[in-house]
């Protein structure tokens, strides 16, 4: 009988005992003094390899900013679009900063910080060109890369009097704008940054958005401390202007108001 009471008491103790503490990535990062970050290696201006073979780009600067604010060393891990999430899930990296957009399928397997970088398709043109919405394209000539997302959307929203000129690749679209064959281009902000890098006399600026898909820091699910820390760093960088400095450096544009 005593044995039965002892077993029941032990069982109750097991049931009532709190679950063992699970490992916390932020604690692990701080203990090791190293933040392992997945970054792109072939997607300028977000990430690429310079002539000195050192990684550079918007995402690289963002990784270094987060590491600095955490007070830890940053270990950059080059990834591709295909392996960046698997690297996170297998803990080869602590976070992903690799022009990562949010969608329902990804949200099922990882969590996302607040946005840190703009990534969008829009209509770009010279500052002095009065265009602020689709209707303002009436009578204008717009260049676009054939078959792209912005091509399909522009076809839907452009007035009948607008002239859409289609080019076979982004280089063709860029060249058309630089040579004055078109007044505006419908493209992504990354392509617009490439145009700015060539220092044209009429620098393209965003007129209006076609589609918006900003970049987020990705991390494994169940990491509230790490999430809070990263979001606090992003918010502080937004407030003190350091995030805008990175945007100007790599995209040639100020951060949008919604970032």
C-alpha positions in Angstrom: 0.0 0.0 0.0 2.8 2.3 0.9 4.5 1.5 -2.4 1.3 2.5 -4.2 1.1 5.8 -2.4 4.7 6.6 -3.2 4.2 5.8 -6.9 1.1 8.0 -7.0 2.9 10.8 -5.2 5.8 10.6 -7.7 3.4 10.6 -10.6 1.7 13.7 -9.3 5.0 15.4 -8.8 5.9 14.7 -12.4 2.6 16.1 -13.7 2.9 19.2 -11.6 6.5 19.9 -12.3 7.2 22.7 -14.7 8.6 21.7 -18.1 12.4 21.9 -18.4 13.7 25.2 -19.8 14.2 25.1 -23.5 17.3 26.5 -25.2 17.0 30.1 -26.2 18.8 31.3 -29.3 19.4 34.8 -27.9 21.0 33.4 -24.8 23.2 31.1 -26.9 24.3 34.1 -29.1 25.2 36.2 -26.1 27.0 33.3 -24.4 29.1 32.5 -27.5 29.6 36.1 -28.4 28.8 35.3 -32.0 25.8 36.0 -34.2 25.6 33.7 -37.3 23.8 35.5 -40.1 22.7 34.1 -43.5 23.3 36.8 -46.2 23.0 36.8 -50.0 26.2 36.5 -52.1 24.9 37.1 -55.6 22.0 39.6 -55.3 23.3 43.1 -55.4 22.7 45.6 -53.9 21.5 43.4 -51.0 24.5 41.1 -51.0 27.5 40.4 -53.3 31.3 39.9 -53.1 33.5 42.9 -53.8 36.8 43.0 -55.6 38.6 42.3 -52.3 36.4 39.1 -52.0 34.7 40.6 -48.9 30.9 40.5 -48.7 29.1 43.8 -49.2 25.6 45.1 -49.5 22.5 46.3 -47.7 21.9 43.0 -45.9 25.6 42.8 -44.9 25.4 46.2 -43.3 22.2 45.3 -41.6 23.8 42.1 -40.2 26.7 44.1 -38.9 24.4 46.8 -37.4 22.4 44.1 -35.4 25.6 42.4 -34.3 27.1 45.7 -33.1 24.0 46.6 -31.1 24.0 43.1 -29.5 27.7 43.6 -28.7 28.7 40.4 -30.4 30.9 39.3 -33.4 29.1 38.7 -36.7 29.8 35.6 -38.7 28.4 36.0 -42.2 27.2 32.8 -43.9 26.6 33.1 -47.7 23.3 31.6 -48.8 21.1 31.3 -51.9 17.4 31.9 -52.1 16.9 28.1 -52.0 18.9 27.2 -48.9 18.5 30.3 -46.7 15.5 28.9 -44.8 16.9 25.3 -44.5 20.1 26.9 -43.1 18.0 28.6 -40.4 15.9 25.5 -39.6 19.1 23.3 -39.2 20.7 26.0 -37.0 23.6 26.6 -39.3 22.6 30.3 -38.8 20.8 32.2 -36.0 18.9 34.6 -38.3 18.4 35.2 -42.0 19.0 38.6 -43.5 18.8 37.8 -47.2 16.2 40.0 -48.9 13.6 37.7 -47.4 10.0 38.5 -48.2 7.0 37.3 -46.1 4.3 35.0 -47.5 1.8 32.6 -45.9 3.8 29.4 -46.7 7.0 30.8 -45.1 5.0 32.1 -42.1 4.1 28.4 -41.4 7.7 27.5 -40.8 9.6 30.6 -39.6 8.9 33.9 -37.9 9.6 37.4 -39.3 10.8 40.6 -37.7 9.5 44.0 -38.5 10.5 45.2 -42.0 14.0 46.6 -42.3 14.3 47.3 -46.1 12.1 48.2 -49.0 11.6 45.8 -51.8 8.9 46.8 -54.3 7.9 47.3 -57.8 6.9 50.7 -58.9 7.0 53.4 -61.6 10.2 55.5 -61.5 11.0 58.7 -63.3 12.8 62.0 -63.1 12.0 64.3 -60.2 10.4 67.0 -62.4 8.0 64.7 -64.1 4.5 65.1 -62.6 3.4 61.5 -62.1 1.8 60.3 -58.8 -0.7 57.7 -59.8 -1.6 55.4 -62.7 -3.9 58.0 -64.4 -0.9 60.4 -64.7 0.7 58.0 -67.1 -1.6 59.2 -69.8 0.4 60.4 -72.8 3.7 59.2 -71.2 6.1 56.6 -72.5 7.0 53.8 -70.0 9.7 51.1 -70.3 9.3 47.7 -68.7 10.9 44.3 -68.9 8.7 41.9 -70.9 6.8 39.3 -68.9 7.8 40.7 -65.5 5.3 41.2 -62.6 5.4 44.9 -63.3 4.7 44.4 -67.0 1.5 42.4 -66.2 0.4 45.0 -63.6 1.2 48.0 -65.8 -0.8 46.5 -68.6 -3.8 46.4 -66.3 -3.5 49.9 -64.8 -2.0 52.1 -67.6 -4.4 54.5 -69.5 -5.0 53.7 -73.1 -3.0 56.8 -74.2 0.1 55.6 -72.4 2.8 54.0 -74.5 4.4 50.9 -73.0 7.7 49.8 -74.5 8.8 46.3 -73.6 12.4 45.1 -73.4 13.8 41.6 -73.1 15.7 42.1 -69.9 16.4 44.6 -67.1 19.5 45.9 -68.9 17.4 46.8 -71.9 14.9 48.6 -69.7 17.7 50.5 -67.9 19.4 51.5 -71.2 16.1 52.8 -72.6 15.7 55.1 -69.6 19.3 56.3 -69.7 19.1 57.0 -73.4 15.8 58.9 -73.2 13.8 56.3 -75.2 11.3 56.3 -72.4 10.3 58.9 -69.8 9.6 56.4 -67.0 10.3 52.8 -66.1 8.2 50.3 -64.3 10.6 48.1 -62.4 11.8 47.0 -59.0 13.7 49.3 -56.6 16.8 47.1 -57.0 16.8 47.8 -60.7 16.2 51.5 -60.0 19.3 51.4 -57.7 21.3 50.0 -60.6 20.2 52.9 -62.7 21.3 55.3 -60.0 24.7 53.6 -59.8 25.3 54.8 -63.4 24.8 58.4 -62.3 22.3 59.5 -65.0 21.6 63.3 -65.4 17.9 62.6 -64.5 18.0 60.3 -61.5 14.9 58.1 -61.2 12.8 58.4 -58.1 9.7 56.5 -57.1 6.4 57.9 -58.5 4.0 55.3 -57.2 4.0 51.6 -56.1 2.8 48.7 -58.1 3.5 46.0 -55.6 5.1 46.0 -52.2 7.1 43.2 -50.5 9.5 44.5 -48.0 12.4 42.6 -46.5 12.3 41.0 -43.0 14.8 39.3 -40.7 13.9 35.6 -40.5 14.2 33.5 -37.4 13.0 30.1 -36.1 9.7 29.9 -34.4 9.5 30.1 -30.6 12.2 32.7 -30.1 10.3 35.6 -28.5 13.5 37.1 -26.8 15.4 37.1 -30.0 12.4 38.6 -31.9 12.0 41.4 -29.3 15.7 42.1 -29.4 15.9 42.3 -33.3 12.7 44.4 -33.5 14.1 46.8 -30.9 17.3 47.2 -32.8 15.4 47.8 -36.1 13.1 50.4 -34.4 16.1 52.2 -32.9 17.9 52.3 -36.2 14.9 53.7 -37.9 14.5 56.4 -35.3 18.1 57.5 -35.2 18.5 57.5 -39.0 21.1 54.8 -39.3 18.7 52.5 -41.2 18.1 55.4 -43.6 21.8 55.8 -44.1 22.0 52.1 -45.3 19.1 52.6 -47.6 20.7 55.7 -49.2 24.0 54.0 -49.5 22.7 50.9 -51.4 19.4 51.9 -52.9 19.9 55.6 -53.4 16.6 56.3 -51.9 15.2 57.3 -48.4 13.3 54.6 -46.6 9.6 54.6 -47.3 7.4 55.9 -44.4 6.0 52.4 -43.8 9.4 50.8 -43.1 
